[in-house]
C-alpha cells in the first residue's frame, strides 16, 4: 500500500475531511490531496505530525505494505501497560462533569471539585472559574498519584453550549482518553481536537464551532507522574 493510500485510509477511519486534516497539520487542503494521489510527499516535520495524530510509526507510513496501518508498536505497548488506568479514567470522566455528576466539597476557595472512586482507583477533577476556567484532572491508585492532566480554556461567544460540550466529553474513548473524540458533530455544533504524544506524555487543543464560528477553546497537557 502506498503512502497516499495509507493516509487516505487513516483519515477516513477517523472521519476527517482533507480540509480538517490540513488544519491539524498546518498545510493547505491541496497539499493533503496531492499526498493522497501521489503527486507530492510530505517533509519530515509533516510526517512526524501525521505519525503523532494517527499513532502510526513513520516507518509504517512510508514503507510499502499490503497490510492495514496499525498502531505503532511503542504506542500499542504503552496503551496495554496503561489499560486499566485508561478504562477507569474514561468511566470516571463519564460519571463526573460529562455526566453532570454532583460536586463534592471544594478543595480550594471557590473551586469546583468532582470525584469518582472505584476499587483502588480514585479520580478528582478540580477547576476554577466559569467562562474562563483552569483546572486539573488526576488519578490515584492506592492513594498514590499516577496520572494528571492540566487544562485552561475559555468561552468565546454566547452561542457556546455547555450541554454540547458535556455530550462531547461523554464520548471519550480508550484510544483518545483525554477529552473528546477527534471530531464530533451535532446540528450546528462541531467539535474537534488535536493531540500529540502518548498517554504517558501528551498535549492537545480542542475547540467548538457553531455554524463555522469558533465559540470555545481549551488547551490541555499531562501524562504519567509515577
N, C-alpha and C positions, 0 to 999 in steps of 0.2 A: 504494500500500500504506500502511495506517495505521501510526501509531507502535506500537500494540499488536500488530499482526500482525508487524511487523519485529522487535520484542522477542522475541516467541514463536519466530520463525524462528531468530534468533541463539542464543537459549537452547537450543533443541533441537539445533542444529548442533553445539554444544559438549557435548551430553549432560548439561546441567544441569537439575535439577528446580527448580520455583518456590521451594521451601524453600532450596535451596543458593544460588540466585541472590540471594535475600533476605539470606542471611548475608553474602555478598560485599559487597553494597551497604550493609547496615546498616539494613534496613527489615523490616517483617513480611511473611510469605508472602502475607497477604491483600492487602497493598499491590501486590505484583507481579501477583497475579491480577486486581485491578481495573485496573491499567495495561494488561494484555493484552486485556481485554474492552472497554476504552474507557470505564470508569466514572470513572476519575480519571487524573491526569497527574503525572509526577514533577517535582519542583522542579529548579532549575538544578544544585544540588550533586549530586543523584542522576543527572541526565542526564550530568554530567561523569564520574561513576563508571561508568555504563553504557558511555559512549564509550571510556573507558580500558580497561575489561575486554574489550570485544569489538573494540577497534581500529577503530571506525567513527566517522566525524565526527558531531558533534551535528547539523550541517546535514542530513546524510543520514538521521539518525534521525527528525528532526521534520518534514521536508518529505515531502509525499505523492509517491509514485513507484510506477511499475508494475514497475520492475526490482528485482532482489535487492539486499540490502545488501552492500556491499563494503568492503574495507579503505579507511580514509581515505587521501586522496592523499598527504599528507605521510608517513604510515606506510609506504605502498607504496614510495615513492621511497627512504625510509631503508633499508628492508629490501633493496631492489635494490642499493643502494650497498654494503651490508654482506654481500651474498650469499655471497661466497667465505669470509669470516670465519665466518659462521654455519654454513656447510656443514662447514668444518674443525672448528669448536667442537663441533658435535653428534657428529662422528666421534670426536674426542678424548675426549669425556665417556664415550662407549660403550666406548672402548678402555682406560680407566683405572679409576677407582673403581667405576663401574657395572658394568664388565666384569671386575671382580676382577683388574685389571692389577697387575703386580708393582711394589712401591715401589722408588724409587731412593734414592741416598744423601741423608740428611737435610740440609736447608739450614740448620736451626737446631737447638738442643738438643731432643731428644725430639719432633721434628716428623715427620709422615708426608708424604712427597713422592711424587707421581706425575707422569710426564712423557710427552708424546707429540709426535713431530716428523714433519712431512710437508712436503716441499718447503721453501719459505722460511718456513713457519709453525711455531711452537713453542707448546705448551700446558703449563703447570705448575699442578698443584693441590697446595697445601701446607696442612696443617691440624694443629692441636694438640688434645690431649685425647682423650676417649673418649665416655662418657655425656654429658658436657658438652663441647662442642667449638666451635672457631672456626677459620676458615681463609680462604684466598683462591685463586681461580682466575684465571689471566691468560693472555693470548695475545700473542705477539710475532710480528712479521713482519720478517724480515731483522734479527733481534736488536733491533728497536725495539718497545717495549711499545705495544699499540694498544687493548687492552680488558681490563677487570678486573672481578671480582665478589667482594665480601666476604660472608661468611656466619657466623652464630653460631646454634647450636641446642642442644637437649638431649633426652635420652630421659627420658620421664616415668613409664614403667611397665615391668615385666618382660615384658609381652605384646608389647613392641616387637619387630619382626622386621627385622634388618639385610638379610636376603635379600629381603624385600618392598621395602624402600627401594631396593636396587640394581635390582630389577625395574622399579620406577617410573622411576628415573633412566635406565634403558636405553631408555625410551620417549620420551626428549627429542626434540623435532622442531623444524623450522626456524621454525615460527610462534611457538613459545614456547621459545627455545633457552637457558633459564636453569636450570631444574631438571627437573621432570616435566611431564606434560600437566595441563590444568586439573583433570581428575578421572580417577582410576584406581582400579579395584576388583578384588580377587581374594579370594574366600571371605569371611572375617570382616573382612578389612582393607580400609580405604578411605582414599585419599589425595586431597587437593585443595590447590590453590594459588591465591593471589590475586596478581595482578601489575598494577602501574600504571606508566605511562610506556612508552618505546620502548627498543630495543636500545642506543641511544646514551646513555640516562639512565633508569634504572628502579629500582624497589624492589618487594619481594614478601615473601610469608609462605606457608609450607607447613606442613601438619600431617597426621598419620596417626591414624586411629581404628581401634580393634579392638572390634567389637561395640558401637559408639557410645561407647566410652571413648577419650579422647584419650591417645595413648601417646608422641607425638613432636611436636616443633615446631621450626621453623627460620626465622629472618629473613635476608633477603639483599638486597643492593643493589649497583649498579655502573653501568658504561657505558663508552663510548669514552674513551680518555685521550690521543688524539693532539691 
